[in-house]
Amino acid sequence: MNLRDHPGMNYRGVHNWPPVWTQARKETVKTLHGEVGVLRYLYANNGFSDKCYLVIDHEQERYVGCLIFSDRSFCTQLCAILRSHIGHSIQEIGDLDISQTL
């Protein structure tokens, strides 16, 4: 099962992949939607949080997205998977087979 279709990819029943990508600047806030960009960094407080922050590069600009999960243990598992895919496109990550987490 692809990451994008996994039943654990939700928060309170609302699908969370891909996140909304946000870039904050002094004058404006710019957002992107979809499986765009390349994963550059990930932050999560494993075991203590149900959130995972992703930083991507898209068209030579940086954006941040946040995944929030209903299941904290799934969040921890997914963050470990994502860490091993830094440098990959978000579309490739969405295509990942994460059936082992079912």
Secondary structure by P-SEA (a helix, b strand, c coil): cccccccccccccccccccbbbbbcccbbbbbbcccccccccccccccccbbbbbbbcccbbbbbbbbbccaaaaaaaaaaaaacccccaaaaaaccccccc
